[in-house]
Amino acid sequence: MSLYMVFCSNLFSDYQSTELITERSSSLSTFALGVSVGYFIADLGTILWFFPALGGYEYVIHHLFSLVAVAYAMLTGEDSFTHSWS
């Protein structure tokens, strides 16, 4: 979905908007972040359920930080900044 938004949509086009890239968002980018939040929650639950067989503390920390960052971007409307790093 990130590739679609970068190469096919007008979200990152300089001709469509004068606002900063970090302040641009769309309903599609917000939806993609919501799917990512769901993924991180489900994957974190699986890691914790089978801990430590599926990964140690570094996996838990990675998923927690990613979950917080993606949820923050989704709730503040800074969707595009997170997608450029995904």
CNS distance restraints for C-alpha pairs under 8 A (distance, minus, plus):
assign (resid   1 and name CA) (resid   5 and name CA) 6.35 0.50 0.50
assign (resid   1 and name CA) (resid  32 and name CA) 6.96 0.50 0.50
assign (resid   2 and name CA) (resid   6 and name CA) 6.20 0.50 0.50
assign (resid   2 and name CA) (resid  29 and name CA) 7.90 0.50 0.50
assign (resid   2 and name CA) (resid  83 and name CA) 6.01 0.50 0.50
assign (resid   2 and name CA) (resid  84 and name CA) 7.61 0.50 0.50
assign (resid   2 and name CA) (resid  86 and name CA) 7.64 0.50 0.50
assign (resid   3 and name CA) (resid   7 and name CA) 5.95 0.50 0.50
assign (resid   3 and name CA) (resid   8 and name CA) 7.73 0.50 0.50
assign (resid   4 and name CA) (resid   8 and name CA) 5.08 0.50 0.50
assign (resid   4 and name CA) (resid   9 and name CA) 6.45 0.50 0.50
assign (resid   5 and name CA) (resid   9 and name CA) 4.88 0.50 0.50
assign (resid   5 and name CA) (resid  10 and name CA) 7.46 0.50 0.50
assign (resid   5 and name CA) (resid  11 and name CA) 6.55 0.50 0.50
assign (resid   5 and name CA) (resid  12 and name CA) 7.64 0.50 0.50
assign (resid   5 and name CA) (resid  29 and name CA) 7.66 0.50 0.50
assign (resid   6 and name CA) (resid  10 and name CA) 7.93 0.50 0.50
assign (resid   6 and name CA) (resid  11 and name CA) 7.25 0.50 0.50
assign (resid   6 and name CA) (resid  12 and name CA) 6.29 0.50 0.50
assign (resid  10 and name CA) (resid  16 and name CA) 6.66 0.50 0.50
assign (resid  11 and name CA) (resid  16 and name CA) 7.55 0.50 0.50
assign (resid  11 and name CA) (resid  24 and name CA) 6.91 0.50 0.50
assign (resid  11 and name CA) (resid  25 and name CA) 7.25 0.50 0.50
assign (resid  11 and name CA) (resid  26 and name CA) 7.60 0.50 0.50
assign (resid  12 and name CA) (resid  16 and name CA) 7.99 0.50 0.50
assign (resid  12 and name CA) (resid  21 and name CA) 6.60 0.50 0.50
assign (resid  12 and name CA) (resid  24 and name CA) 7.90 0.50 0.50
assign (resid  13 and name CA) (resid  17 and name CA) 6.96 0.50 0.50
assign (resid  14 and name CA) (resid  18 and name CA) 6.60 0.50 0.50
assign (resid  19 and name CA) (resid  23 and name CA) 6.59 0.50 0.50
assign (resid  19 and name CA) (resid  24 and name CA) 7.02 0.50 0.50
assign (resid  20 and name CA) (resid  24 and name CA) 6.76 0.50 0.50
assign (resid  21 and name CA) (resid  80 and name CA) 6.53 0.50 0.50
assign (resid  21 and name CA) (resid  81 and name CA) 6.92 0.50 0.50
assign (resid  22 and name CA) (resid  78 and name CA) 5.65 0.50 0.50
assign (resid  22 and name CA) (resid  79 and name CA) 7.27 0.50 0.50
assign (resid  22 and name CA) (resid  80 and name CA) 5.57 0.50 0.50
assign (resid  22 and name CA) (resid  81 and name CA) 4.69 0.50 0.50
assign (resid  23 and name CA) (resid  77 and name CA) 6.97 0.50 0.50
assign (resid  23 and name CA) (resid  78 and name CA) 5.31 0.50 0.50
assign (resid  23 and name CA) (resid  79 and name CA) 7.54 0.50 0.50
assign (resid  23 and name CA) (resid  80 and name CA) 7.04 0.50 0.50
assign (resid  23 and name CA) (resid  81 and name CA) 7.67 0.50 0.50
assign (resid  24 and name CA) (resid  77 and name CA) 7.60 0.50 0.50
assign (resid  24 and name CA) (resid  78 and name CA) 6.68 0.50 0.50
assign (resid  24 and name CA) (resid  79 and name CA) 6.94 0.50 0.50
assign (resid  24 and name CA) (resid  80 and name CA) 5.85 0.50 0.50
assign (resid  25 and name CA) (resid  29 and name CA) 6.18 0.50 0.50
assign (resid  25 and name CA) (resid  30 and name CA) 7.05 0.50 0.50
assign (resid  25 and name CA) (resid  77 and name CA) 6.27 0.50 0.50
assign (resid  25 and name CA) (resid  78 and name CA) 6.60 0.50 0.50
assign (resid  25 and name CA) (resid  79 and name CA) 5.33 0.50 0.50
assign (resid  25 and name CA) (resid  80 and name CA) 5.72 0.50 0.50
assign (resid  26 and name CA) (resid  30 and name CA) 6.25 0.50 0.50
assign (resid  26 and name CA) (resid  79 and name CA) 7.85 0.50 0.50
assign (resid  27 and name CA) (resid  31 and name CA) 6.06 0.50 0.50
assign (resid  28 and name CA) (resid  32 and name CA) 6.20 0.50 0.50
assign (resid  29 and name CA) (resid  33 and name CA) 6.32 0.50 0.50
assign (resid  29 and name CA) (resid  79 and name CA) 6.15 0.50 0.50
assign (resid  29 and name CA) (resid  80 and name CA) 7.08 0.50 0.50
assign (resid  29 and name CA) (resid  83 and name CA) 7.81 0.50 0.50
assign (resid  30 and name CA) (resid  34 and name CA) 6.27 0.50 0.50
assign (resid  30 and name CA) (resid  74 and name CA) 5.74 0.50 0.50
assign (resid  30 and name CA) (resid  77 and name CA) 7.72 0.50 0.50
assign (resid  30 and name CA) (resid  79 and name CA) 6.21 0.50 0.50
assign (resid  31 and name CA) (resid  35 and name CA) 6.34 0.50 0.50
assign (resid  32 and name CA) (resid  36 and name CA) 6.29 0.50 0.50
assign (resid  33 and name CA) (resid  37 and name CA) 6.17 0.50 0.50
assign (resid  33 and name CA) (resid  70 and name CA) 6.34 0.50 0.50
assign (resid  33 and name CA) (resid  71 and name CA) 7.33 0.50 0.50
assign (resid  33 and name CA) (resid  73 and name CA) 7.98 0.50 0.50
assign (resid  33 and name CA) (resid  74 and name CA) 6.02 0.50 0.50
assign (resid  33 and name CA) (resid  79 and name CA) 7.36 0.50 0.50
assign (resid  34 and name CA) (resid  38 and name CA) 6.31 0.50 0.50
assign (resid  34 and name CA) (resid  71 and name CA) 7.58 0.50 0.50
assign (resid  34 and name CA) (resid  74 and name CA) 7.15 0.50 0.50
assign (resid  35 and name CA) (resid  39 and name CA) 6.21 0.50 0.50
assign (resid  36 and name CA) (resid  40 and name CA) 6.20 0.50 0.50
assign (resid  36 and name CA) (resid  70 and name CA) 7.29 0.50 0.50
assign (resid  37 and name CA) (resid  41 and name CA) 6.22 0.50 0.50
assign (resid  37 and name CA) (resid  67 and name CA) 5.87 0.50 0.50
assign (resid  37 and name CA) (resid  70 and name CA) 6.50 0.50 0.50
assign (resid  37 and name CA) (resid  71 and name CA) 6.33 0.50 0.50
assign (resid  38 and name CA) (resid  42 and name CA) 6.15 0.50 0.50
assign (resid  39 and name CA) (resid  43 and name CA) 5.94 0.50 0.50
assign (resid  40 and name CA) (resid  44 and name CA) 5.81 0.50 0.50
assign (resid  40 and name CA) (resid  63 and name CA) 6.07 0.50 0.50
assign (resid  40 and name CA) (resid  64 and name CA) 7.94 0.50 0.50
assign (resid  40 and name CA) (resid  66 and name CA) 7.44 0.50 0.50
assign (resid  40 and name CA) (resid  67 and name CA) 5.86 0.50 0.50
assign (resid  41 and name CA) (resid  45 and name CA) 6.12 0.50 0.50
assign (resid  41 and name CA) (resid  67 and name CA) 7.28 0.50 0.50
assign (resid  42 and name CA) (resid  46 and name CA) 6.28 0.50 0.50
assign (resid  43 and name CA) (resid  47 and name CA) 6.17 0.50 0.50
assign (resid  43 and name CA) (resid  63 and name CA) 7.92 0.50 0.50
assign (resid  44 and name CA) (resid  48 and name CA) 6.11 0.50 0.50
assign (resid  44 and name CA) (resid  60 and name CA) 6.59 0.50 0.50
assign (resid  44 and name CA) (resid  63 and name CA) 6.19 0.50 0.50
assign (resid  44 and name CA) (resid  64 and name CA) 7.75 0.50 0.50
assign (resid  45 and name CA) (resid  49 and name CA) 5.98 0.50 0.50
assign (resid  46 and name CA) (resid  50 and name CA) 6.27 0.50 0.50
assign (resid  47 and name CA) (resid  51 and name CA) 5.58 0.50 0.50
assign (resid  47 and name CA) (resid  52 and name CA) 7.41 0.50 0.50
assign (resid  47 and name CA) (resid  53 and name CA) 7.92 0.50 0.50
assign (resid  47 and name CA) (resid  54 and name CA) 5.60 0.50 0.50
assign (resid  47 and name CA) (resid  55 and name CA) 6.57 0.50 0.50
assign (resid  47 and name CA) (resid  59 and name CA) 7.81 0.50 0.50
assign (resid  47 and name CA) (resid  60 and name CA) 7.28 0.50 0.50
assign (resid  48 and name CA) (resid  52 and name CA) 7.55 0.50 0.50
assign (resid  48 and name CA) (resid  60 and name CA) 7.67 0.50 0.50
assign (resid  50 and name CA) (resid  54 and name CA) 6.17 0.50 0.50
assign (resid  51 and name CA) (resid  55 and name CA) 6.60 0.50 0.50
assign (resid  51 and name CA) (resid  56 and name CA) 6.99 0.50 0.50
assign (resid  52 and name CA) (resid  56 and name CA) 5.25 0.50 0.50
assign (resid  55 and name CA) (resid  59 and name CA) 5.63 0.50 0.50
assign (resid  55 and name CA) (resid  60 and name CA) 7.70 0.50 0.50
assign (resid  56 and name CA) (resid  60 and name CA) 6.85 0.50 0.50
assign (resid  57 and name CA) (resid  61 and name CA) 6.10 0.50 0.50
assign (resid  58 and name CA) (resid  62 and name CA) 6.00 0.50 0.50
assign (resid  59 and name CA) (resid  63 and name CA) 6.14 0.50 0.50
assign (resid  60 and name CA) (resid  64 and name CA) 6.12 0.50 0.50
assign (resid  61 and name CA) (resid  65 and name CA) 6.11 0.50 0.50
assign (resid  62 and name CA) (resid  66 and name CA) 6.06 0.50 0.50
assign (resid  63 and name CA) (resid  67 and name CA) 5.86 0.50 0.50
assign (resid  64 and name CA) (resid  68 and name CA) 6.20 0.50 0.50
assign (resid  65 and name CA) (resid  69 and name CA) 6.10 0.50 0.50
assign (resid  66 and name CA) (resid  70 and name CA) 6.01 0.50 0.50
assign (resid  67 and name CA) (resid  71 and name CA) 5.99 0.50 0.50
assign (resid  68 and name CA) (resid  72 and name CA) 5.94 0.50 0.50
assign (resid  69 and name CA) (resid  73 and name CA) 6.20 0.50 0.50
assign (resid  69 and name CA) (resid  82 and name CA) 7.96 0.50 0.50
assign (resid  70 and name CA) (resid  74 and name CA) 6.13 0.50 0.50
assign (resid  70 and name CA) (resid  82 and name CA) 6.78 0.50 0.50
assign (resid  71 and name CA) (resid  75 and name CA) 6.08 0.50 0.50
assign (resid  72 and name CA) (resid  76 and name CA) 6.00 0.50 0.50
assign (resid  73 and name CA) (resid  77 and name CA) 5.93 0.50 0.50
assign (resid  73 and name CA) (resid  78 and name CA) 4.85 0.50 0.50
assign (resid  73 and name CA) (resid  79 and name CA) 5.25 0.50 0.50
assign (resid  73 and name CA) (resid  81 and name CA) 7.73 0.50 0.50
assign (resid  73 and name CA) (resid  82 and name CA) 6.49 0.50 0.50
assign (resid  74 and name CA) (resid  78 and name CA) 6.54 0.50 0.50
assign (resid  74 and name CA) (resid  79 and name CA) 5.59 0.50 0.50
assign (resid  78 and name CA) (resid  82 and name CA) 7.19 0.50 0.50
assign (resid  79 and name CA) (resid  83 and name CA) 6.47 0.50 0.50
assign (resid  80 and name CA) (resid  84 and name CA) 6.23 0.50 0.50
assign (resid  81 and name CA) (resid  85 and name CA) 6.83 0.50 0.50
assign (resid  82 and name CA) (resid  86 and name CA) 6.31 0.50 0.50
